């Protein structure tokens, strides 16, 4: 089978970038820089969600279904910087040429990775190929919104209508899956300030597991899976997670009754 790679990122404000853009020096604390950026954004849009180029990637988690295996993990280790994480992500695409699957990846995750990858001089030739190196990519590449190599489940299920978009947490729970566990996206910045990067990575991993489970349900609906095949894939995910020792997977399984 063609490898399927589900991905999700977690971000915090790019404090260094904000200092550069707004001419702020080290006498202004990180929390003050972020507070200023949030306030500016609220004045402009009514919310404090920063523009995508001002997000710094602190975690990238993946779920890979390949051959007879399923696994879920966060890229790199806890000491790796932003460049290393982003390069690892694009290296995986270079190696496997997988179908990549996301929830709002076209609206958030991938644009952030584009901006931050350019900032750090990351190489991603396979990802950006639109038919120059591989003719097949002219008709099916990672960049086009309507091609299949990147499947943004949220975008597709909403028929590309923003007003029809739904949150992953609620969709997952409606389908009987755990939904989000851990710190929650709104609290990532505070968790980062508190040095809780491992909790951020765990939260991100749970998100990709939920996304993959929703993807399986989509495969059933569109006829790619029979009912038996769907149940086999669900069982593979559950059996894999049951063997993992980490506490966040035990919590995940508690909210996913057999």
N, C-alpha and C positions, 0 to 999 in steps of 0.2 A: 504494500500500500504506500501511497505517497505520504511522506511525513507531514503531520499536522502539528504546528507550533502555536500554541496560545500564549499571548504575552500581555503584560500589564506593567506600568511604571508608577512609581511614587516620586513626588517632587516637593521641593521646598523653594522659597524665594531665592533667587540668585543674588545674594547680598553683595558679592564683589561686583557684579554687573550693575546693580543699582547704584553702588557707590560711584562707579565710573560715569554712568549716565547723568547722575544728579550732582556730581562734583562734591561728594561727601568724603571726609577723611576718617581716620581711625578713631577720632574723638567721639564720633557718633556710633553708639553701640549697635550691634546687629539687630536687636529687637526694635530699636528706634528706626533703623533703616527700613525694616519690614513694615512697621506700623505706619511710617510715612507713605510707603508704596501702597499699602492697603487703603489708606485714607484718600489718596489721589484717585485710586480706582473707584472707590465708592462715590466720590464726587462726580465721576464721569459716567459710571454705569449703574450705580445703585447697589453694587456688590463689590466684594474685595478680591474677586478672582483675577489674578494677574494675567496680563497678556502672555502668550505661550513662550515667547522668546526670553521671558524673565523667570522661567522655571528652571531650577537645577535638579537634575535627576539624581536621586539617592538610592533607588532600588529598581531593579528590573527582574521580574519573576516570569517563569516560563513553565508550561506544561507541554511535554512532547509525547506524541503517540507515533511510534515508529515500529514496524515489524510486529513483534509480539509483546512489545513493552510500552508501558506508560510510566512517566516520571514527572515530578514537579519539583522545582527548585528555584533559588534565586541566583542570578549570575554573579560570578566573582566571589570574593570573601568580604568580610565586613570592613577590611582596611582599604579596599580598592576605591580609587577615585572615579569621578564621573566619566572621564575619557575611557578608562578600562572597561567599565560596565557597558557603555554604548558600543565600543569596538567589539566586545564579546558578542553582543546581540547581532551585529551585522556579520561577524565571522560565522555565526551559526547559519545565517541565511546563505552565505557563500558556500558553506560546506554541504548543507542538506537540500537547498532550494525547496523548502517546505511550503505548503500552504500555511499562511499565517492567519490567525483568527484573533479578533479583539472585540471588546465592547467599547465603542466610541474611539477606537484607535485612529480612525481617519480624522476625527474632530479634535483629538487631544494628543494621544501618545506618539503617533508618528510625526506630526508637525514639531512636537517638542524634540524628538530625537533628531529630526532634520536640523533644526537650529543649533542644538547643542553639539551634534556631531560635526557640523561645519566649524563651530567655535574651536573645537579641539583637534581639527584636522583628521577626523576619522575617515577610513577608507571603506566604501560600501558599493563596489562596482556591480555586483550581481543584483543587489537591491534596486539600483537605479537604472538597470538595463531596460530600455524600451524598444529593443529590437536591433540595436546597433551591433551587439555581440552575438546574440541568440535570436534568430528570426521569430521563434515561437513567442518571444516576449513582446513582439509588436502587437500581438492580438490578446495577450494575457500576461500582464505584468503587475508588479506590486504598487504601481503609482496610480493607475486609473481607478477612479471610484467604482466603476462598473465592471471591473475585471475580477477574476476569482482568486488570484494568488494571495490577495489580502481580502479576507472576508470580515468586514466590520458588521457584526451581528446586529448591533443596535441600529445602525444606519439602514441596513437591508430590511429588517423586520418593520421598521417605521416607514418603509417605502421612500426613504430619503427625504422625509418631511420632519423637520425639527420639532414641530408641535406634536408629533406622534411618538417621539422618543420616550423610552421608559428606563427607569433606573435598574441596574443589574440586580441589586439587592432584592427588590420587590419581584422581579421576574423570576429569579432563582427560587425564592420562597413560594411563589405561586405554583411552581413546578415540583415542589416537594424537596428542594435542595436547601442546604443550610443558609444561604445568603451570607452577607458580610459578617465577619467576626473580628474581634480585636479592637484596635484603637479607633478605627473609622477615618475616612479620608479628611474630614474637617479638622482632625487633631494631629495630622502628620507633622506640621510645623512645630507644634509644641513638643511632640515626642522627639523630634530631631534636636531641639534645643535642650531637652532633658537627657540626651545621649542614648535614646532608646532605638537605635537603628535596627537591632534584631527584631524588635516588635514591629517595626515598619515593614521589614522584609517578610515576616510571618503574615501580616495583614495582606500584603501584596500577593503572596502565594495562595492564600485562601480565595482571593479574587480570581486568579487564573483557574483554580479548580472549579469554582462556580461557573466561570465562562465556558470551560470545556464541557461541563455537564449540560449547560444550556445548548451548546453546539451539538451535542449528541441528540438532544430532543429535536433540534432543527433537522438533523440528518434523518431522523425517523419521519418527521412531517413531510419532507420533500421526497421521500421514497428511496433515499440512498441506503437506508438501513431497514431490514425487516424487523418485526417486533422481537424476534429471537436475537438477532444481531445487536439490537439496541440494549437488550437486557445483558448480553455478554459484555458489551463495552462498559455498561454501568457497573457490573460486577468486577471488571478489571480495575476500574478506578477505586472502588471501595476496598478491594483486597490489597491494592497497593498502599493506600493510605493507612489501612489497619496495621501494616508492617512497619510504619515509620514511628520512631520513638518520640517525636517532638510533641510537646503539650498542645500546640495549636491545632494539630491534626486530631488529637483526642477530643478537643472542644468542637472541632468541625464535625466529627462523626456523631457527637452527642446530639447535634441539631439535624442529623440526617438518619432518621430511623430506618431500619432495614424493612 
